[in-house]
Amino acid sequence: MSSFDDMDAFEGASLSARAMAARPAPYLDELNPAQREAVERLDGPVLMLAGAGTGKTKALTSRIVHLLSTGKARPNEILSVTFTNKAAREMKDRVGRMLGHQIEGMPWLGTFHAICVKLLRRHAELAGLKSNFTILDSDDQIRLMKQVIAANNIDEKRWPARQLASLIDGWKNRALTPEKVPAADAGAFNNRGTELYAQYQTRLRELNACDFGDLLLHVVTIFQTHEDVLSQYQRWFRYILVDEYQDTNVAQYLWLRLLAQGHRNICCVGDDDQSIYGWRGAEVGNILRFEKDFPGAHVVRLEQNYRSTAHILAAASGVIRGNEGRLGKELWTEAEGGEKLRLIGHWDGEEEARWIGEEIESMQSGTRGMQPVSLDDMAILVRASHQMRAFEDRFLTIGLPYRVIGGPRFYERMEIRDAMAYFRLVVSPEDDLAFERVVNRPKRGLGDKAQQVIQQTAREFGVPLLQGASIAVDEDRIKGKGGGQLRLLCENLARWGRMVGAPGMTHMELAEIILDESGYTAMWQNDKTPEAPGRLENLKELVKALEGFENLQGFLEHVSLIMDNETEEAGEKVSIMTLHAAKGLEFPAVFLPGWEDGLFPSQRSMDESGLKGLEEERRLAYVGITRAEQVCTISFAGNRRVFGQWQSALPSRFIDELPEAHVEVLTPPGLYGGGYGAAGPAGGSGLDQRAADANVYNSPGWKRMQARAGQRPVRQPQEARNQVIDLQAVSAFETGQRVFHQKFGYGAITGIEGDKLEVDFEKAGVKKVVSRFVTAADSADDVPF
């Protein structure tokens, strides 16, 4: 077979590399005992169980250098697989530096996809393709799926192409061709999923194309059905190294297992405690059953950490110990001293953002009692992207430079720009740019031709596009379904405009009505892609952001001004990112906000995946804590506003799993009224209760926070905490009045601040509670005890 010609040339090459005398190995002297064991154990299956910050990349690259230096393998006989191109480049550069010269002829060091492209081009005809096949990007993939759906007379609005794309991608991650899809999945996509999958694959072959999922799927299928091809590669790849093995999906796992059956010299590097990508197909079971898959495997645990303080490592270990599905290891460090992990609770999310902003400024200036910390060395890691909004608003307001890693800033996200365009159009009907953005979002059957008619009509009458659209439908210039939908949009926009400032209608309620009645919310509710739930959460957060302003116009002006002032200037910036985006990174100071049950761990993750989902959330907490080198601060809020309504929040169950000896509690007293944590009612000794009951008025952290609060006024347009108050609830109470609380029983009001009450309860003592959670004692007769 011609595709083997260059392989045969490699086989017949000089064996001088293997025969040369062993060179001095100074790189071995730089390794700790566990790393050195992992590097020198070259033959047979090896699992390098590498904890966070334990130098696994150093060990992995040293292993490659050792293979080359000892003559055990030539560069072309080593298959080294990474998950990112960046990791592959870094590994090749490190190997070159350690050898003292740039390494040439390592064609099989790269990502799964990059290596599989090379393999597939060699054997394209076995997959029904030509060697010059094209690789479709996600947009082309969706476009092709839409054609397949249309050809089958399926309503694409009801059964969107993105849902089908997500479904097929999941099957490909599991190495399932159309004929191998199990019967349990047969009902997918209105019982037509497998049928459409087969048609989609046929169209790809007709176009001489494949998508990213095909790159692995085709190669695995070729290996499974052509033993001669597989045996050739098994013979050729004498040593296999795999990075981030805990993140492999089923297709990647099968590919590696097939190749490793030859020499069985496979070394997988990973950390089961950092497997956090289950939602995109990663199987933590791949690493958990390594010893079963490769009998006689040698496991080396890298546990010496070079990144974090002992307190941070102990805190992370305390949390992850709650997982049952793990191989087990205990991180330790030779470094001494360092701050304990800090735990602080706040009244609400806005206060949490204010405090973190103040703390960052103090750390930057060195007034926190430690050396000044650069903004580049600080990061805020959130569980969900919608949490970023409070921090972005706060930082833009006080002029604190920041960057969002792994995605656009909150107000630059697609769904937020769409929603804001609707709001702008309601407030300013002449805003043509806003009209162009939303006229066909969601789809209203208005193609390019219909939009050209709108443009022409507006120019003809010298009016804005919205008015031009109204004229076009009135004069029947746009007919059919598109015309009807456009008429409805014009009528809705006019009606929403009349509702602005109407008595009894808040601008938050109006925003919800606009998003619901326009069909925009439903568009994302019907979208079955993994990103859709996050986009819906961002829209909820946008409505929440409106609470801090008197009207829509004020909010729109605020966003325009802060976004206009924000420039991409060079200089230090605080990093804001999700916990998923933070994997592999490290910072001297890390803030972990929003540790509340339902937010973190994510309620959706637990609902969808049960115990498996909870364990992945716990691994995410472990990843977050171990990003910190010197200072790690976990925070939570006692209350969150959702659409103008207070919701009490319980501390994350992960907080109760933190070892108390390694945690410093910095929480104002009476935050929750004490007593309720993840475990249940009062009486426990968990950290959440300590945080709720703590008296820290004399602690340095509390004094600093109070001192700074008095030094500089808060420069937000209006504070969300004090802006939207349930006036009826507040007016219903007065100092000295006797009230009843579901949790704390009867008590008397001793103070009123906005919609917060200070109550001296008969059994629980003085607590602060939100007014809507208490009832006048004389109306509490029917309250269950």
Secondary structure by P-SEA (a helix, b strand, c coil): cccaaaaaaaaaccccccccccccccccccccaaaaaaaaccccbbbcccccccaaaaaaaaaaaaaaaacccccccbbbbbccaaaaaaaaaaaaaaaccccccccccccaaaaaaaaaaacccccccccbbbbbcaaaaaaaaaaaaaaaccccccccaaaaaaaaaaaaaaccccccccccccccccccaaaaaaaaaaaaaaacccccccaaaaaaaaaaccaaaaaaaaaaacbbbbcccccccaaaaaaaaaaaccccbbbbbbbccccccccccccccccccccccccbbbbbbbcccccccaaaaaaaaaaacccccccbbbbbbcccccccbbbbbcccaaaaaaaaaaaaaaaaaccccccccccccbbbbbcccccaaaaaaaaaaabbbbbbcccccccccaaaaaaaaaaaaaacccaaaaaaaccccccccccaaaaaaaaaaaaaacccaaaaaaaaaaacccccaaaaaaaaaaaaaaaaaaacccccccaaaaaaaaaaaaaaaaaaaaccccaaaaaaaaaaaaaaaacccccaaaaaaaaaaaaaaccccccbbbbbbcccccccccccbbbbccccccccccaaaaaacaaaaaaaaaaaaaaaaaccccbbbbbbbcccccccbbbbbcccccccccccccccccccccccccccccccccccccaaaaaaaccccccaaaaaaaaaaaaccccccccccccccaaaaaaacccccccccccccbbbbccccccbbbbbcccccbbbbbccccccccccccccc
